[in-house]
Amino acid sequence: MPPKFIFFDCDNTLVLSEDLAVEGCADLVNQILATKGVPERFTPETLIANFIGHTFRSIIVSLQQQYGFSLAPEELKAYVKMEEERVIAQFTEQGRPTDGSLEVFERLQHDSRYTLAVVSSSAIGRIRASLAKTGHDNFLDPNHVFSAASSLPCPTAKPNPAIYLYAMERLGAGPKECVAIEDSISGCRAAVQAGIPTIGYVGAYHTDMKRCEMMERLIDAGCQGILWDWSEFEDTLAEMERCYA
């Protein structure tokens, strides 16, 4: 059966946001580590290398486990809010779309075959600020934006498939009626674990070497198609449809 629902990740899939977000995130992570007496420090580059696809909350939870320190729930909540506010301010000022993604959304809006949704690990305020800055929100039903950090009763993050399962439940969709587009290993694994055929997007990576590396890793994680550039989207989607006909 051809897909009826297209689920898009947000960060670095629709919006060039990782580079904007990670600098402020690294500063806050280092502030927390210093407060807790942990000598480790992260640059934006090492933070991305270790935690690409993770939310700020999941990074801090992982670091607590790794370095044996703890944050009271109210402390963690305050830091998460602080990080979100910093990132939203950056996105509002500097956010921009991935090349070609707005044109794809405009074409899809006129194609009645598909329902579009955004499924992200990021907090809902960050997602909405990103989509509003870039203009993607003009082509989306506001009720079709789902956040693993904010939409679920218990916050989680990809690769946990909970947010995909939740989005399908809310939209009345079955896994084989959907296609997901993800740029990260954790995002791909979340969609695949939810049973959704998944396309890996590598267009936001800065070099051909990195794109080739991520292509291989995304395929290993379960992606059935690879999107190098948004200009290839319709052809890649058509190939996925033929595979699942």
N, C-alpha and C positions, 0 to 999 in steps of 0.2 A: 504494500500500500504506500502511495506517495506521502511524504510528510505534510502535515497541516500547520505545524507549529515550529518556528525557528527561534531557538534560545541563544542569545548572544551574551558572552561574558562582557564586562565593561572595561576594566583597566587593561590598557595596551591591546585590547581587541577593538573596541570602538573609540576609546579615548587614550591619547598618549599621556598617561598619568603616572606610570611607575617612577620615572625619573623625577617628576615633581614631588611625588609623595615621599620618596625614600630618603631624601636629605633631611627633612624635618623629622621623619620617623627615626633615623639613625641618631640624630641629636637627642631625642627623647629617650630612646633605648639606652644610650650611654649615660644620660642623666640618672636613670633608674639604677643602672649597674653601679655607678659611683655611689649613689645613696645607700646601696646595699653592700658596699665594700667588695664588689666583684671587680677585679682588675681588667677583665676583658673589655675591649672597645671595638666598635664596628664603624667602618667607613660605609658610605652608601653602596659602594661596589661589593664589599664583603657581606653586607646585609642582604642584598639582592641574591648573591651567590648562594647563601645559606637558606634564605626564606622566600624565594620567589613564589608568588601565588598565595602566600599566607596573609592573614589580617594582622593588624597590630596586636590585637588581643591574643591571637594564637602564637605570635612571636614571643610575647611576654610569658605566656604559659609555658612554652618550650624552654625558654631561658631559665625560668624558675626550676624546672625539672633538671636542666643540665647543670646549673650552678648551685642548686640547693638553697635558694633564698625564697622568701614568701612575701606576698602582698596581701593585705586584708582586702576583702571584696570591695569595700568602699574606695580603697586606694586604687585598685585596678580600674574600677569604674571611672574615677576621676582622671586617670591617665588616658584611658580610652577616649573620653570626652575631649581632653586637651589635644590629643593627636588628631581627632576628627576635625576640630575647629581650625587647627593649623592647616590641614590638608585642604579643607573647603576654601579657606582664604586663598591658598595658592592656586587652586583650580579656577576659582572665580576670576582671578587675575590673568592666569597664564594657560589654562587648559585649551587643548586643540584636538580635533578629531584625527584618527588615523586616516591616512591618505586613501580616499575613495569610499570610505564607509558611509558618508552622508549620501553620496550618489546611489549607493546600493539601497539604502533605506528609502530614498525617494522612489526608486523603481518598485521596490517591494510594496510600498503603500498603495500603489495602483494595481497590484496583483492580488485579487480577492482570494487566491488559493491559500494564503498564509496568514497566520496570526503571529505577530512579533512580540517577543518578551526579552527582558534583560534579567539574567540570573547571575548574581555576583556574591562574593564573600564580603565585600566592603559594606560599611554602614550605609543605611538608606540615605542619610543626609549627604554623604560624600557622593553616592551614585547620582542622586538627583542634581546636585551642583555640577557634576561633570557633564551630564546629559544636557542640562540647560545651557551651559557655557558653549558646548559644541553644536547644539541645535538638534541632536538626535531626539530630544523629547518632543519635537514637533511631529514625529512620525510614530509615537508610541502612546498607547493607552496608559495613563498613569497607574492604573491598577495592575499593569503587567510588568512591574519592576519589583524584583524579589531580592532580598538581602539575607544572606546566611547570618549576618551579625544582628539584624534588626527584625526580620519577618518571622523568625521561628520562636516558639515559646522558650527554648534554651538556645542561646547563641552558639553557633558552630562555625566551621570554615571548610572549604574544600581542602582535601579530597573526600571529606564526608559527603555522601550523596544527598543528605537530608534536604538541602535547598532545592535540588532538582525534583525530588519526590514531592516536595511541597508545592512547587510551581505547577507540576503536572496535575496534582490534586485540585488546585484552585482553578485551573483552566479546563479540567475535565479531559485531559489528554492521556493517551497511552504512550509508552516509550517509543514504539515503532511509528508513531504519528509525529515524532519530533526529530529535529536535527539540532545539535549544539555546536557552537563555534567557540573554541577555547585556545588561548595562547600559552598556557602553563601546564606543566605536568600534573599539578594538583587539580586544576580545573578539569583537565581531560579525564583523569581518574574518577572524579566525582560524577561526571556525565556518563562515563562508561559503566560505572557501578550501578547507576540508575537505569541502565539498559538502553541508553539513548545513543544512536549512531552519531559520531562526533567528527568534526572537521578541525584540524589543527591549523591555527593562523600564525605564521612566522614573519609577517610583514613588518612588525614593529621592532624587530631586532636589528641592530645597527650595522652588522656586517654579513656578507655572504657566508663566511665561516660559521658565525653564530646561527644563522638561519638553517644551514645544513645540519649543524649539531642538534638544534632543537627539532628539526624535522624528524631525525632518527629517534630522538627521545620521545616525541609525541606519538610516533607510530608504535614504538615499544609500549607506550602507555595505553594503546588501544584505539588511536585515531584511525579512521578508515579513509580519510582524505586529508590532503594538505593544501592550504591556501597560501600562496606566496604573496599575492597582491589582491586587493578587493576587486580589481578588474576581472579576475578569474572566478568570481563568486558564482555567477549563474552557471557556468560550465561545470564547476566543481559540484554544485548542488544537483545539477542534472545527472552527473555521473553517480552520485549517491542514490538518487531516485531510481536509476536503472538497476543498481545493485539490489535494491529492496523492492523492486516491482514484483 
